[in-house]
Amino acid sequence: MRTVGAALAALSFVGVAALAGCSGEGSGDGVSQNASTTSSPSASPSPSRASGWNPKPGSVAAVGDSITRGFDACSVLADCPEVSWATGSDSLVRSLAVRLLGPAKAVDRSWNHAVSGARMAQLPKQMALAAKERPELVTVMMGANDACRDSVGLMTPVADFRASFEASMRQLRAGAPKAQVYVSSVPDLKRLWSTGRLDEGAKRIWSLGICRSMLAEADDLGPAAVARRDAVQERVVAYNGVLRDVCAKDRHCRYDGGAVFGFRFTGAQLSPWDWFHPSRDGQARLAEIAYRNITAAEPPA
């Protein structure tokens, strides 16, 4: 999701947003309370004989894009993998790896191969790297960059998206045939627009080039703008259908059932520098969603 426009936006906003940096994100009672009420790894259920799914894997490899790298969560225009929802070490986020393995084991038994700016076409290469770790679980969060382009016409075609994801799964299976895979849905970009357009600061940032296919001219409610946003929304829904269907063909894969797509990010859960990437608080919420779905006895509906 990193673009030149995003850089300009962040730099133009840094004078104000620097006052609300990583040390302040997610430090409120909301995240702390959610973290304390999450079930501990020792309370995880036993593997289900019916599904073959192990809700307590012993290692985690993450693949994906800037969300999984914690981009713009701690400082302007920088990855912050320590707050990654999947493999981070931050005590307030309590990443998936920390929740599953504990803080000490997560250091040596989790790996983050996500790349900021990556699209689905780059996932096979990341999967090959993940397979070399022989992880018991691989997390996948990819697709937002395929929809967030400078125009609707530049969005990744659904057929290409499917082909790349299928190739990614083959790449993983070639090196790690029994690794479990947790696939996150693509976030709801239209809901992000509808929330952020009420904030003048968010609109100023977006106007400098972030996810133009959805967020450009945020106040324009004319027919062309509405059609553009609807086209992006339809593409995201189609991407999620691909993720669900391809995952369903693999007995060791579990899709989140649209949980991330359905999550209502608020301003507190978005980066103060771009109003687009998850903040520290937002990363914690993603970790909660993943942990809940991975440790459930049955996959999400």
Secondary structure, DSSP 8 states (H G I E B T S, - for coil): ---HHHHHHHHHHHHHHGGG-TTTTT-SHHHHHHHHHS--GGG-----TTT---SS-S-EEEEESHHHHTTTSSSTT---GGG-TTT---TTT--HHHHHH-HHHHHHSEEE---TT--GGGHHHHHHHHHHT--SEEEEE--HHHH-SSSGGGS--HHHHHHHHHHHHHHHHHH-TT-EEEE-----HHHHHHHHTT-HHHHHHHTTTTTHHHHTTTT--SHHHHHHHHHHHHHHHHHHHHHHHHHHTSTTEEE-TTHHHH----GGGB-TTTSSSB-HHHHHHHHHHHHHHHHSSS---
